């Protein structure tokens, strides 16, 4: 198989896989991450005062 054929086969195989998550589709995951970070920061602040 030539290099060009291998490349084309790779591109075709990749195109048949699931698409990557687009930035506007991961809003809930990002919000959950920031909520978790903020909760940990608030918890750390309470523990430092005690």
N, C-alpha and C positions, 0 to 999 in steps of 0.2 A: 504494500500500500504506500503510495507516495505521501509526502508531507502535506500536500494540499488536500488529498483525500482524507487523511487522518484529521486534519483541522476541520474540514466540512462535516465529517462524521461526529466530531466532538461538539460542534456548534448545534447540530441537529439533535443530538442526545440531550444537550443542556436545555434546548428550547422545549423539550418534551417534559422536563421536570417542573416541579412547582415553582411558581414565580416568587422572587424575593418579596418580603413585606415592604410595601411602600410607606414613606414617612407619614402620610395622613391616615394610614390604617393602623398604626401602632400607638394611637393616642391613649387608649385605655391602659396599655402596658406602661407607657411613660408616666401617666398620672399616678398609677399604683406605685411605681418606683419612687417618684418624688414624695408621695404621701408617706411611704415607708421611711425614707431618709429624714423627712421632717419629724416623724414620730420618734425616731431614734434620737434625733438632736434634742427634742423636747425632753425625752426620758433622761438623756445624759445630763441636761441642765438641772433637772430635779434632783438627780443623784449627787451632783456636785454640791448643791446647796445643803444637803442633809449632813 
